[in-house]
């Protein structure tokens, strides 16, 4: 597995990471803990050194799973986790007050079983707490050795600039894929200018780019996609044109659609590290195989021209979630 550095941070990790959220949260009932432990360790065996979790996932159970699974590999892997969203009265609440961040980091350190968090993201920007105050608090934690690097998730470019001025950011995590290219407009140029890495989540369009879904697909009530506009029957049908495009390229390249979708993300910039998630060993193997798929400049140009003609139907978030991003 090739390595990549996240911007100017010096944090070097595998070119493809592993998003662990879906093992415990967000995409249906939690998977078997022993099987997920084996999957995480298999990823390490195959060269993955970057694992993504958050205190929200579960809540808390995903950090525990990741911490226990990676315990034998301390010093050999990097773990990213997140603060800033609490569950209160059964609902998610933004909370990045300094006192809450200090509480959160202690909980995450304990659950992960580590002395220092490699990459600590603010999960969503809290409009009630100035980002400079958040940065200052994380700076204290870095000074105390509890955090090594920090980042923001789904933040807008002005917030990124303000945060970076107080404490240099190692990475920004946001959705990015063939289905969601908005980061190309402002975010990617800003990150390149500032020397900040980019960690795309949902690089397979929340699974859509695997080609597994059509208008007859249904989602469990515990699956986040059950409330995502992009995954209504009519939009699943309308967006098949993108799946067909990816399948055609995969045939030519003797790869799978998944590998083409991930190879496209990897080819965008050398400081991009996608974190596809999975609960299946065969999918892990397939995802990691994308690192060996090389799309030439000409192939990327042709592909981007074709993608520009595809109009994606359906928003990526329901309205209540959309309010929390890009501020």
Secondary structure, 3 states (H helix, E strand, C coil): CCEEECCCCCCEEECECEECHHHCCCECCCCCHHHHHHHHHHHHHCCCCEEECCCCCCCCHHHHHHHHHHHHHCCCCEEEEEECEEEECCEEEECCCHHHHHHHHHHHHHHHCCCCEEEEEECCCCCCCCHHHHHHHHHHHHHCCCEEEEEEECCCHHHHHHHHHHCCCCEEEEECECCECHHHCCHHHHHHHHCCEEEEECCCCCCHHHCCCCCCCCCCCCEHHHHCHHHCHHHHHHCHHHHHHHHHHHHHHCCCHHHHHHHHHHHHCCCECECCECCCHHHHHHHHHHHHCCCCHHHHHHHHHHHHCCCCCCCCCCHHHHCCCCC
